Amino acid sequence: MVTALKQLTVFLAGGIEFAAAIIVGVAAIQATLRSCPLFIPRKTPLGDEVEIIRLSLGRWLTLAIEFELAADILRTAVTPTWNDIGQLAAIVVLRTVLNYFLQREVSRAESRRRPTSQQS
């Protein structure tokens, strides 16, 4: 019974990691497709469109980081050696810091856009 639960947990962690990869892949494809028209020369500045694409991609990457963290937690729950726990702690810190700065950048960009969109 315990072995089956461990296998199920490892399987779930793999599925969550796969979901994170799908999120990153789809977000990157979406950002690429949305940015292609920006390469066509025009008279208006591109700043607003580029910012919208960056914000969308940043939100999706933040979500993918959360999925990856969930998968790491599940894997560590199955084999909780001190080495695994230490590695999880390092991963949690790195991903949390990365997520924090990414979210901060997204929030800043959104706050820069708000005054512009409220005037319209």
N, CA, C and O atoms as a printed pandas DataFrame, in Angstrom:
     atom_number atom_name residue_name chain_id  residue_number  x_coord  y_coord  z_coord
0              1         N          MET        A               1    0.828   -1.204    0.000
1              2        CA          MET        A               1    0.000    0.000    0.000
2              3         C          MET        A               1    0.867    1.261    0.000
3              4         O          MET        A               1    0.629    2.192   -0.770
4              5         N          VAL        A               2    1.876    1.277    0.874
5              6        CA          VAL        A               2    2.761    2.433    0.955
6              7         C          VAL        A               2    3.536    2.605   -0.342
7              8         O          VAL        A               2    3.721    3.728   -0.810
8              9         N          THR        A               3    3.984    1.515   -0.918
9             10        CA          THR        A               3    4.720    1.575   -2.177
10            11         C          THR        A               3    3.839    2.132   -3.288
11            12         O          THR        A               3    4.291    2.937   -4.103
12            13         N          ALA        A               4    2.595    1.708   -3.317
13            14        CA          ALA        A               4    1.669    2.212   -4.341
14            15         C          ALA        A               4    1.435    3.710   -4.171
15            16         O          ALA        A               4    1.376    4.444   -5.158
16            17         N          LEU        A               5    1.300    4.167   -2.930
17            18        CA          LEU        A               5    1.115    5.606   -2.679
18            19         C          LEU        A               5    2.345    6.401   -3.090
19            20         O          LEU        A               5    2.227    7.495   -3.641
20            21         N          LYS        A               6    3.516    5.855   -2.825
21            22        CA          LYS        A               6    4.749    6.528   -3.242
22            23         C          LYS        A               6    4.831    6.619   -4.761
23            24         O          LYS        A               6    5.208    7.654   -5.309
24            25         N          GLN        A               7    4.478    5.535   -5.431
25            26        CA          GLN        A               7    4.502    5.541   -6.891
26            27         C          GLN        A               7    3.486    6.531   -7.441
27            28         O          GLN        A               7    3.759    7.228   -8.418
28            29         N          LEU        A               8    2.316    6.594   -6.817
29            30        CA          LEU        A               8    1.291    7.542   -7.250
30            31         C          LEU        A               8    1.775    8.981   -7.058
31            32         O          LEU        A               8    1.543    9.838   -7.912
32            33         N          THR        A               9    2.440    9.238   -5.947
33            34        CA          THR        A               9    2.957   10.581   -5.670
34            35         C          THR        A               9    4.027   10.974   -6.687
35            36         O          THR        A               9    4.037   12.104   -7.175
36            37         N          VAL        A              10    4.917   10.054   -7.002
37            38        CA          VAL        A              10    5.949   10.332   -8.012
38            39         C          VAL        A              10    5.290   10.562   -9.373
39            40         O          VAL        A              10    5.700   11.452  -10.118
40            41         N          PHE        A              11    4.269    9.761   -9.698
41            42        CA          PHE        A              11    3.537    9.931  -10.955
42            43         C          PHE        A              11    2.856   11.299  -10.993
43            44         O          PHE        A              11    2.901   11.983  -12.015
44            45         N          LEU        A              12    2.227   11.699   -9.890
45            46        CA          LEU        A              12    1.589   13.017   -9.813
46            47         C          LEU        A              12    2.608   14.139   -9.993
47            48         O          LEU        A              12    2.361   15.112  -10.707
48            49         N          ALA        A              13    3.751   13.989   -9.339
49            50        CA          ALA        A              13    4.801   15.009   -9.469
50            51         C          ALA        A              13    5.244   15.137  -10.922
51            52         O          ALA        A              13    5.451   16.245  -11.416
52            53         N          GLY        A              14    5.387   14.018  -11.597
53            54        CA          GLY        A              14    5.755   14.058  -13.017
54            55         C          GLY        A              14    4.683   14.732  -13.859
55            56         O          GLY        A              14    4.989   15.489  -14.781
56            57         N          GLY        A              15    3.422   14.452  -13.536
57            58        CA          GLY        A              15    2.320   15.084  -14.260
58            59         C          GLY        A              15    2.281   16.581  -14.039
59            60         O          GLY        A              15    2.034   17.346  -14.971
60            61         N          ILE        A              16    2.524   17.001  -12.808
61            62        CA          ILE        A              16    2.537   18.436  -12.497
62            63         C          ILE        A              16    3.703   19.111  -13.211
63            64         O          ILE        A              16    3.562   20.219  -13.730
64            65         N          GLU        A              17    4.844   18.447  -13.235
65            66        CA          GLU        A              17    6.003   18.991  -13.947
66            67         C          GLU        A              17    5.721   19.085  -15.449
67            68         O          GLU        A              17    6.129   20.044  -16.104
68            69         N          PHE        A              18    5.028   18.093  -15.982
69            70        CA          PHE        A              18    4.648   18.123  -17.394
70            71         C          PHE        A              18    3.693   19.291  -17.657
71            72         O          PHE        A              18    3.809   19.976  -18.673
72            73         N          ALA        A              19    2.751   19.515  -16.739
73            74        CA          ALA        A              19    1.821   20.638  -16.880
74            75         C          ALA        A              19    2.581   21.962  -16.892
75            76         O          ALA        A              19    2.249   22.864  -17.662
76            77         N          ALA        A              20    3.601   22.080  -16.042
77            78        CA          ALA        A              20    4.412   23.296  -16.016
78            79         C          ALA        A              20    5.131   23.488  -17.342
79            80         O          ALA        A              20    5.222   24.607  -17.847
80            81         N          ALA        A              21    5.639   22.407  -17.904
81            82        CA          ALA        A              21    6.319   22.496  -19.199
82            83         C          ALA        A              21    5.342   22.923  -20.293
83            84         O          ALA        A              21    5.694   23.722  -21.161
84            85         N          ILE        A              22    4.136   22.404  -20.256
85            86        CA          ILE        A              22    3.116   22.790  -21.227
86            87         C          ILE        A              22    2.798   24.278  -21.087
87            88         O          ILE        A              22    2.682   24.991  -22.084
88            89         N          ILE        A              23    2.658   24.738  -19.851
89            90        CA          ILE        A              23    2.361   26.158  -19.602
90            91         C          ILE        A              23    3.459   27.039  -20.185
91            92         O          ILE        A              23    3.173   28.024  -20.867
92            93         N          VAL        A              24    4.707   26.689  -19.920
93            94        CA          VAL        A              24    5.828   27.483  -20.437
94            95         C          VAL        A              24    5.851   27.443  -21.960
95            96         O          VAL        A              24    6.033   28.474  -22.609
96            97         N          GLY        A              25    5.669   26.261  -22.528
97            98        CA          GLY        A              25    5.698   26.131  -23.984
98            99         C          GLY        A              25    4.590   26.917  -24.668
99           100         O          GLY        A              25    4.837   27.636  -25.636
100          101         N          VAL        A              26    3.368   26.778  -24.162
101          102        CA          VAL        A              26    2.239   27.489  -24.765
102          103         C          VAL        A              26    2.403   28.997  -24.593
103          104         O          VAL        A              26    2.115   29.763  -25.512
104          105         N          ALA        A              27    2.865   29.424  -23.416
105          106        CA          ALA        A              27    3.073   30.857  -23.176
106          107         C          ALA        A              27    4.135   31.420  -24.113
107          108         O          ALA        A              27    3.982   32.522  -24.640
108          109         N          ALA        A              28    5.210   30.663  -24.320
109          110        CA          ALA        A              28    6.266   31.125  -25.227
110          111         C          ALA        A              28    5.767   31.199  -26.667
111          112         O          ALA        A              28    6.083   32.143  -27.391
112          113         N          ILE        A              29    4.994   30.209  -27.075
113          114        CA          ILE        A              29    4.435   30.236  -28.434
114          115         C          ILE        A              29    3.484   31.414  -28.588
115          116         O          ILE        A              29    3.522   32.125  -29.593
116          117         N          GLN        A              30    2.630   31.619  -27.587
117          118        CA          GLN        A              30    1.685   32.733  -27.632
118          119         C          GLN        A              30    2.433   34.069  -27.713
119          120         O          GLN        A              30    2.081   34.931  -28.519
120          121         N          ALA        A              31    3.453   34.237  -26.888
121          122        CA          ALA        A              31    4.224   35.484  -26.905
122          123         C          ALA        A              31    4.917   35.678  -28.252
123          124         O          ALA        A              31    4.983   36.791  -28.773
124          125         N          THR        A              32    5.426   34.598  -28.799
125          126        CA          THR        A              32    6.087   34.687  -30.103
126          127         C          THR        A              32    5.100   35.095  -31.195
127          128         O          THR        A              32    5.390   35.980  -32.001
128          129         N          LEU        A              33    3.944   34.454  -31.219
129          130        CA          LEU        A              33    2.945   34.781  -32.242
130          131         C          LEU        A              33    2.420   36.206  -32.086
131          132         O          LEU        A              33    2.186   36.899  -33.076
132          133         N          ARG        A              34    2.237   36.638  -30.846
133          134        CA          ARG        A              34    1.746   38.002  -30.615
134          135         C          ARG        A              34    2.802   39.048  -30.936
135          136         O          ARG        A              34    2.469   40.194  -31.238
136          137         N          SER        A              35    4.075   38.665  -30.873
137          138        CA          SER        A              35    5.131   39.642  -31.151
138          139         C          SER        A              35    5.500   39.725  -32.633
139          140         O          SER        A              35    6.115   40.704  -33.055
140          141         N          CYS        A              36    5.141   38.733  -33.418
141          142        CA          CYS        A              36    5.482   38.757  -34.850
142          143         C          CYS        A              36    4.987   40.013  -35.567
143          144         O          CYS        A              36    5.756   40.615  -36.316
144          145         N          PRO        A              37    3.730   40.437  -35.368
145          146        CA          PRO        A              37    3.285   41.656  -36.051
146          147         C          PRO        A              37    4.066   42.913  -35.647
147          148         O          PRO        A              37    4.053   43.908  -36.372
148          149         N          LEU        A              38    4.733   42.872  -34.513
149          150        CA          LEU        A              38    5.479   44.041  -34.048
150          151         C          LEU        A              38    6.722   44.310  -34.891
151          152         O          LEU        A              38    7.301   45.394  -34.821
152          153         N          PHE        A              39    7.126   43.333  -35.679
153          154        CA          PHE        A              39    8.295   43.516  -36.531
154          155         C          PHE        A              39    7.972   44.247  -37.830
155          156         O          PHE        A              39    8.873   44.626  -38.577
156          157         N          ILE        A              40    6.696   44.439  -38.091
157          158        CA          ILE        A              40    6.280   45.181  -39.276
158          159         C          ILE        A              40    6.468   46.671  -38.990
159          160         O          ILE        A              40    5.927   47.179  -38.007
160          161         N          PRO        A              41    7.216   47.372  -39.822
161          162        CA          PRO        A              41    7.459   48.795  -39.560
162          163         C          PRO        A              41    6.150   49.598  -39.530
163          164         O          PRO        A              41    5.251   49.379  -40.341
164          165         N          ARG        A              42    6.069   50.532  -38.574
165          166        CA          ARG        A              42    4.915   51.416  -38.472
166          167         C          ARG        A              42    5.331   52.714  -37.817
167          168         O          ARG        A              42    6.448   52.848  -37.317
168          169         N          LYS        A              43    4.421   53.664  -37.828
169          170        CA          LYS        A              43    4.745   54.994  -37.319
170          171         C          LYS        A              43    4.507   55.142  -35.817
171          172         O          LYS        A              43    5.098   56.021  -35.191
172          173         N          THR        A              44    3.661   54.309  -35.231
173          174        CA          THR        A              44    3.370   54.418  -33.796
174          175         C          THR        A              44    4.413   53.658  -32.990
175          176         O          THR        A              44    4.946   52.656  -33.467
176          177         N          PRO        A              45    4.715   54.113  -31.779
177          178        CA          PRO        A              45    5.698   53.411  -30.947
178          179         C          PRO        A              45    5.162   52.048  -30.489
179          180         O          PRO        A              45    3.953   51.851  -30.366
180          181         N          LEU        A              46    6.075   51.128  -30.243
181          182        CA          LEU        A              46    5.709   49.761  -29.890
182          183         C          LEU        A              46    5.646   49.503  -28.392
183          184         O          LEU        A              46    5.258   48.408  -27.984
184          185         N          GLY        A              47    6.004   50.452  -27.576
185          186        CA          GLY        A              47    6.140   50.225  -26.141
186          187         C          GLY        A              47    4.954   49.555  -25.487
187          188         O          GLY        A              47    5.135   48.635  -24.689
188          189         N          ASP        A              48    3.752   49.984  -25.799
189          190        CA          ASP        A              48    2.570   49.453  -25.144
190          191         C          ASP        A              48    2.322   47.992  -25.513
191          192         O          ASP        A              48    2.015   47.178  -24.641
192          193         N          GLU        A              49    2.452   47.656  -26.781
193          194        CA          GLU        A              49    2.224   46.279  -27.214
194          195         C          GLU        A              49    3.267   45.334  -26.626
195          196         O          GLU        A              49    2.935   44.232  -26.191
196          197         N          VAL        A              50    4.504   45.756  -26.614
197          198        CA          VAL        A              50    5.576   44.936  -26.052
198          199         C          VAL        A              50    5.320   44.702  -24.564
199          200         O          VAL        A              50    5.502   43.588  -24.071
200          201         N          GLU        A              51    4.907   45.730  -23.858
201          202        CA          GLU        A              51    4.630   45.610  -22.425
202          203         C          GLU        A              51    3.489   44.630  -22.158
203          204         O          GLU        A              51    3.558   43.853  -21.205
204          205         N          ILE        A              52    2.461   44.653  -22.969
205          206        CA          ILE        A              52    1.332   43.731  -22.805
206          207         C          ILE        A              52    1.798   42.283  -22.981
207          208         O          ILE        A              52    1.409   41.407  -22.207
208          209         N          ILE        A              53    2.616   42.034  -23.980
209          210        CA          ILE        A              53    3.136   40.685  -24.216
210          211         C          ILE        A              53    4.026   40.248  -23.056
211          212         O          ILE        A              53    3.933   39.111  -22.594
212          213         N          ARG        A              54    4.880   41.143  -22.589
213          214        CA          ARG        A              54    5.757   40.823  -21.449
214          215         C          ARG        A              54    4.951   40.490  -20.203
215          216         O          ARG        A              54    5.268   39.536  -19.493
216          217         N          LEU        A              55    3.913   41.268  -19.935
217          218        CA          LEU        A              55    3.085   41.021  -18.755
218          219         C          LEU        A              55    2.401   39.660  -18.832
219          220         O          LEU        A              55    2.373   38.917  -17.851
220          221         N          SER        A              56    1.860   39.345  -19.978
221          222        CA          SER        A              56    1.184   38.060  -20.154
222          223         C          SER        A              56    2.170   36.905  -19.971
223          224         O          SER        A              56    1.882   35.947  -19.253
224          225         N          LEU        A              57    3.313   36.995  -20.610
225          226        CA          LEU        A              57    4.325   35.948  -20.481
226          227         C          LEU        A              57    4.802   35.831  -19.035
227          228         O          LEU        A              57    4.969   34.723  -18.524
228          229         N          GLY        A              58    5.019   36.954  -18.385
229          230        CA          GLY        A              58    5.459   36.934  -16.988
230          231         C          GLY        A              58    4.462   36.259  -16.069
231          232         O          GLY        A              58    4.849   35.512  -15.171
232          233         N          ARG        A              59    3.172   36.518  -16.288
233          234        CA          ARG        A              59    2.136   35.872  -15.461
234          235         C          ARG        A              59    2.154   34.359  -15.653
235          236         O          ARG        A              59    2.059   33.606  -14.684
236          237         N          TRP        A              60    2.275   33.916  -16.899
237          238        CA          TRP        A              60    2.303   32.484  -17.157
238          239         C          TRP        A              60    3.553   31.825  -16.576
239          240         O          TRP        A              60    3.482   30.714  -16.052
240          241         N          LEU        A              61    4.693   32.505  -16.667
241          242        CA          LEU        A              61    5.923   31.946  -16.090
242          243         C          LEU        A              61    5.834   31.848  -14.576
243          244         O          LEU        A              61    6.333   30.895  -13.978
244          245         N          THR        A              62    5.199   32.831  -13.961
245          246        CA          THR        A              62    4.996   32.777  -12.512
246          247         C          THR        A              62    4.165   31.552  -12.136
247          248         O          THR        A              62    4.478   30.857  -11.169
248          249         N          LEU        A              63    3.120   31.295  -12.894
249          250        CA          LEU        A              63    2.280   30.125  -12.637
250          251         C          LEU        A              63    3.081   28.833  -12.819
251          252         O          LEU        A              63    2.952   27.906  -12.020
252          253         N          ALA        A              64    3.898   28.770  -13.857
253          254        CA          ALA        A              64    4.700   27.567  -14.110
254          255         C          ALA        A              64    5.690   27.317  -12.974
255          256         O          ALA        A              64    5.926   26.167  -12.603
256          257         N          ILE        A              65    6.265   28.373  -12.424
257          258        CA          ILE        A              65    7.181   28.218  -11.288
258          259         C          ILE        A              65    6.451   27.612  -10.093
259          260         O          ILE        A              65    7.007   26.770   -9.388
260          261         N          GLU        A              66    5.216   28.032   -9.862
261          262        CA          GLU        A              66    4.425   27.471   -8.766
262          263         C          GLU        A              66    4.167   25.981   -8.988
263          264         O          GLU        A              66    4.224   25.194   -8.043
264          265         N          PHE        A              67    3.884   25.593  -10.226
265          266        CA          PHE        A              67    3.673   24.183  -10.538
266          267         C          PHE        A              67    4.947   23.380  -10.276
267          268         O          PHE        A              67    4.896   22.295   -9.695
268          269         N          GLU        A              68    6.084   23.919  -10.707
269          270        CA          GLU        A              68    7.357   23.226  -10.493
270          271         C          GLU        A              68    7.645   23.041   -9.002
271          272         O          GLU        A              68    8.139   21.994   -8.585
272          273         N          LEU        A              69    7.339   24.042   -8.223
273          274        CA          LEU        A              69    7.542   23.957   -6.780
274          275         C          LEU        A              69    6.655   22.876   -6.180
275          276         O          LEU        A              69    7.097   22.117   -5.317
276          277         N          ALA        A              70    5.414   22.800   -6.630
277          278        CA          ALA        A              70    4.498   21.756   -6.145
278          279         C          ALA        A              70    5.036   20.364   -6.469
279          280         O          ALA        A              70    4.959   19.461   -5.637
280          281         N          ALA        A              71    5.572   20.191   -7.658
281          282        CA          ALA        A              71    6.142   18.895   -8.044
282          283         C          ALA        A              71    7.341   18.542   -7.168
283          284         O          ALA        A              71    7.494   17.391   -6.759
284          285         N          ASP        A              72    8.184   19.519   -6.881
285          286        CA          ASP        A              72    9.341   19.269   -6.012
286          287         C          ASP        A              72    8.906   18.876   -4.600
287          288         O          ASP        A              72    9.505   17.991   -3.989
288          289         N          ILE        A              73    7.885   19.518   -4.093
289          290        CA          ILE        A              73    7.382   19.185   -2.756
290          291         C          ILE        A              73    6.848   17.764   -2.730
291          292         O          ILE        A              73    7.110   17.028   -1.779
292          293         N          LEU        A              74    6.106   17.366   -3.751
293          294        CA          LEU        A              74    5.592   15.993   -3.801
294          295         C          LEU        A              74    6.725   14.979   -3.855
295          296         O          LEU        A              74    6.679   13.959   -3.167
296          297         N          ARG        A              75    7.734   15.248   -4.661
297          298        CA          ARG        A              75    8.863   14.309   -4.760
298          299         C          ARG        A              75    9.587   14.170   -3.421
299          300         O          ARG        A              75    9.987   13.071   -3.038
300          301         N          THR        A              76    9.748   15.264   -2.728
301          302        CA          THR        A              76   10.449   15.222   -1.450
302          303         C          THR        A              76    9.605   14.528   -0.393
303          304         O          THR        A              76   10.156   13.902    0.513
304          305         N          ALA        A              77    8.292   14.620   -0.482
305          306        CA          ALA        A              77    7.412   13.950    0.476
306          307         C          ALA        A              77    7.552   12.436    0.386
307          308         O          ALA        A              77    7.305   11.734    1.367
308          309         N          VAL        A              78    7.940   11.932   -0.762
309          310        CA          VAL        A              78    8.074   10.494   -0.955
310          311         C          VAL        A              78    9.378    9.970   -0.362
311          312         O          VAL        A              78    9.387    8.910    0.263
312          313         N          THR        A              79   10.463   10.687   -0.545
313          314        CA          THR        A              79   11.781   10.244   -0.059
314          315         C          THR        A              79   12.410   11.334    0.795
315          316         O          THR        A              79   13.318   12.026    0.335
316          317         N          PRO        A              80   11.954   11.497    2.010
317          318        CA          PRO        A              80   12.441   12.622    2.824
318          319         C          PRO        A              80   13.780   12.370    3.529
319          320         O          PRO        A              80   13.832   12.299    4.757
320          321         N          THR        A              81   14.863   12.235    2.750
321          322        CA          THR        A              81   16.178   12.178    3.383
322          323         C          THR        A              81   16.619   13.616    3.663
323          324         O          THR        A              81   16.080   14.566    3.095
324          325         N          TRP        A              82   17.595   13.755    4.537
325          326        CA          TRP        A              82   18.069   15.107    4.852
326          327         C          TRP        A              82   18.658   15.781    3.624
327          328         O          TRP        A              82   18.540   16.995    3.457
328          329         N          ASN        A              83   19.290   14.996    2.770
329          330        CA          ASN        A              83   19.843   15.545    1.537
330          331         C          ASN        A              83   18.718   16.077    0.641
331          332         O          ASN        A              83   18.820   17.171    0.086
332          333         N          ASP        A              84   17.642   15.286    0.507
333          334        CA          ASP        A              84   16.496   15.716   -0.304
334          335         C          ASP        A              84   15.829   16.952    0.281
335          336         O          ASP        A              84   15.428   17.858   -0.450
336          337         N          ILE        A              85   15.717   16.980    1.592
337          338        CA          ILE        A              85   15.097   18.138    2.244
338          339         C          ILE        A              85   15.958   19.385    2.040
339          340         O          ILE        A              85   15.431   20.471    1.800
340          341         N          GLY        A              86   17.274   19.232    2.134
341          342        CA          GLY        A              86   18.173   20.358    1.888
342          343         C          GLY        A              86   18.076   20.858    0.456
343          344         O          GLY        A              86   18.056   22.063    0.203
344          345         N          GLN        A              87   18.016   19.912   -0.479
345          346        CA          GLN        A              87   17.857   20.303   -1.884
346          347         C          GLN        A              87   16.522   21.002   -2.109
347          348         O          GLN        A              87   16.453   21.997   -2.830
348          349         N          LEU        A              88   15.463   20.485   -1.493
349          350        CA          LEU        A              88   14.156   21.124   -1.630
350          351         C          LEU        A              88   14.204   22.539   -1.062
351          352         O          LEU        A              88   13.661   23.468   -1.660
352          353         N          ALA        A              89   14.850   22.705    0.087
353          354        CA          ALA        A              89   14.951   24.041    0.688
354          355         C          ALA        A              89   15.666   25.006   -0.259
355          356         O          ALA        A              89   15.239   26.148   -0.428
356          357         N          ALA        A              90   16.742   24.548   -0.866
357          358        CA          ALA        A              90   17.465   25.403   -1.817
358          359         C          ALA        A              90   16.604   25.726   -3.030
359          360         O          ALA        A              90   16.581   26.866   -3.494
360          361         N          ILE        A              91   15.897   24.728   -3.544
361          362        CA          ILE        A              91   15.022   24.943   -4.700
362          363         C          ILE        A              91   13.906   25.913   -4.341
363          364         O          ILE        A              91   13.583   26.814   -5.115
364          365         N          VAL        A              92   13.314   25.723   -3.155
365          366        CA          VAL        A              92   12.227   26.611   -2.715
366          367         C          VAL        A              92   12.719   28.048   -2.631
367          368         O          VAL        A              92   12.043   28.969   -3.088
368          369         N          VAL        A              93   13.887   28.237   -2.052
369          370        CA          VAL        A              93   14.431   29.594   -1.929
370          371         C          VAL        A              93   14.681   30.197   -3.307
371          372         O          VAL        A              93   14.280   31.331   -3.570
372          373         N          LEU        A              94   15.336   29.450   -4.182
373          374        CA          LEU        A              94   15.640   29.975   -5.516
374          375         C          LEU        A              94   14.369   30.289   -6.310
375          376         O          LEU        A              94   14.266   31.346   -6.932
376          377         N          ARG        A              95   13.422   29.382   -6.285
377          378        CA          ARG        A              95   12.182   29.611   -7.053
378          379         C          ARG        A              95   11.342   30.710   -6.436
379          380         O          ARG        A              95   10.686   31.468   -7.152
380          381         N          THR        A              96   11.355   30.806   -5.113
381          382        CA          THR        A              96   10.598   31.871   -4.458
382          383         C          THR        A              96   11.200   33.238   -4.780
383          384         O          THR        A              96   10.470   34.189   -5.057
384          385         N          VAL        A              97   12.513   33.336   -4.744
385          386        CA          VAL        A              97   13.178   34.590   -5.092
386          387         C          VAL        A              97   12.905   34.941   -6.554
387          388         O          VAL        A              97   12.579   36.084   -6.873
388          389         N          LEU        A              98   13.040   33.957   -7.435
389          390        CA          LEU        A              98   12.763   34.190   -8.850
390          391         C          LEU        A              98   11.311   34.629   -9.042
391          392         O          LEU        A              98   11.041   35.582   -9.773
392          393         N          ASN        A              99   10.388   33.944   -8.394
393          394        CA          ASN        A              99    8.972   34.270   -8.503
394          395         C          ASN        A              99    8.689   35.661   -7.938
395          396         O          ASN        A              99    7.896   36.416   -8.503
396          397         N          TYR        A             100    9.333   35.995   -6.832
397          398        CA          TYR        A             100    9.140   37.310   -6.209
398          399         C          TYR        A             100    9.543   38.428   -7.164
399          400         O          TYR        A             100    8.787   39.377   -7.375
400          401         N          PHE        A             101   10.728   38.312   -7.734
401          402        CA          PHE        A             101   11.205   39.368   -8.629
402          403         C          PHE        A             101   10.403   39.414   -9.926
403          404         O          PHE        A             101   10.160   40.492  -10.469
404          405         N          LEU        A             102    9.998   38.265  -10.415
405          406        CA          LEU        A             102    9.165   38.235  -11.617
406          407         C          LEU        A             102    7.813   38.885  -11.339
407          408         O          LEU        A             102    7.330   39.682  -12.143
408          409         N          GLN        A             103    7.202   38.550  -10.207
409          410        CA          GLN        A             103    5.917   39.133   -9.858
410          411         C          GLN        A             103    6.052   40.633   -9.602
411          412         O          GLN        A             103    5.164   41.407   -9.961
412          413         N          ARG        A             104    7.142   41.038   -8.994
413          414        CA          ARG        A             104    7.378   42.463   -8.753
414          415         C          ARG        A             104    7.491   43.230  -10.067
415          416         O          ARG        A             104    6.957   44.332  -10.195
416          417         N          GLU        A             105    8.178   42.652  -11.033
417          418        CA          GLU        A             105    8.308   43.280  -12.343
418          419         C          GLU        A             105    6.951   43.368  -13.035
419          420         O          GLU        A             105    6.633   44.387  -13.649
420          421         N          VAL        A             106    6.152   42.308  -12.938
421          422        CA          VAL        A             106    4.814   42.315  -13.534
422          423         C          VAL        A             106    3.955   43.391  -12.871
423          424         O          VAL        A             106    3.250   44.132  -13.557
424          425         N          SER        A             107    4.011   43.479  -11.551
425          426        CA          SER        A             107    3.216   44.485  -10.828
426          427         C          SER        A             107    3.637   45.900  -11.198
427          428         O          SER        A             107    2.793   46.779  -11.372
428          429         N          ARG        A             108    4.933   46.117  -11.316
429          430        CA          ARG        A             108    5.417   47.448  -11.722
430          431         C          ARG        A             108    4.930   47.813  -13.115
431          432         O          ARG        A             108    4.484   48.933  -13.361
432          433         N          ALA        A             109    5.022   46.856  -14.011
433          434        CA          ALA        A             109    4.588   47.117  -15.385
434          435         C          ALA        A             109    3.085   47.375  -15.426
435          436         O          ALA        A             109    2.625   48.241  -16.170
436          437         N          GLU        A             110    2.319   46.632  -14.633
437          438        CA          GLU        A             110    0.874   46.866  -14.589
438          439         C          GLU        A             110    0.555   48.242  -14.024
439          440         O          GLU        A             110   -0.347   48.922  -14.512
440          441         N          SER        A             111    1.289   48.653  -12.998
441          442        CA          SER        A             111    1.019   49.973  -12.413
442          443         C          SER        A             111    1.416   51.095  -13.380
443          444         O          SER        A             111    0.797   52.159  -13.374
444          445         N          ARG        A             112    2.435   50.869  -14.203
445          446        CA          ARG        A             112    2.795   51.862  -15.222
446          447         C          ARG        A             112    1.712   51.958  -16.285
447          448         O          ARG        A             112    1.459   53.034  -16.827
448          449         N          ARG        A             113    1.073   50.832  -16.582
449          450        CA          ARG        A             113    0.030   50.815  -17.618
450          451         C          ARG        A             113   -1.290   51.391  -17.128
451          452         O          ARG        A             113   -2.026   51.971  -17.926
452          453         N          ARG        A             114   -1.615   51.256  -15.853
453          454        CA          ARG        A             114   -2.910   51.695  -15.339
454          455         C          ARG        A             114   -3.224   53.164  -15.605
455          456         O          ARG        A             114   -4.299   53.466  -16.124
456          457         N          PRO        A             115   -2.327   54.085  -15.270
457          458        CA          PRO        A             115   -2.666   55.493  -15.544
458          459         C          PRO        A             115   -2.959   55.751  -17.015
459          460         O          PRO        A             115   -3.834   56.552  -17.342
460          461         N          THR        A             116   -2.236   55.078  -17.902
461          462        CA          THR        A             116   -2.449   55.254  -19.338
462          463         C          THR        A             116   -3.820   54.724  -19.748
463          464         O          THR        A             116   -4.547   55.381  -20.492
464          465         N          SER        A             117   -4.171   53.528  -19.260
465          466        CA          SER        A             117   -5.448   52.916  -19.667
466          467         C          SER        A             117   -6.628   53.593  -19.011
467          468         O          SER        A             117   -7.723   53.551  -19.571
468          469         N          GLN        A             118   -6.469   54.224  -17.842
469          470        CA          GLN        A             118   -7.574   54.900  -17.180
470          471         C          GLN        A             118   -7.890   56.244  -17.845
471          472         O          GLN        A             118   -9.021   56.724  -17.766
472          473         N          GLN        A             119   -6.906   56.844  -18.491
473          474        CA          GLN        A             119   -7.124   58.125  -19.165
474          475         C          GLN        A             119   -7.920   57.927  -20.455
475          476         O          GLN        A             119   -8.616   58.841  -20.897
476          477         N          SER        A             120   -7.824   56.746  -21.058
477          478        CA          SER        A             120   -8.497   56.477  -22.334
478          479         C          SER        A             120   -9.985   56.411  -22.186
479          480         O          SER        A             120  -10.694   56.192  -23.168
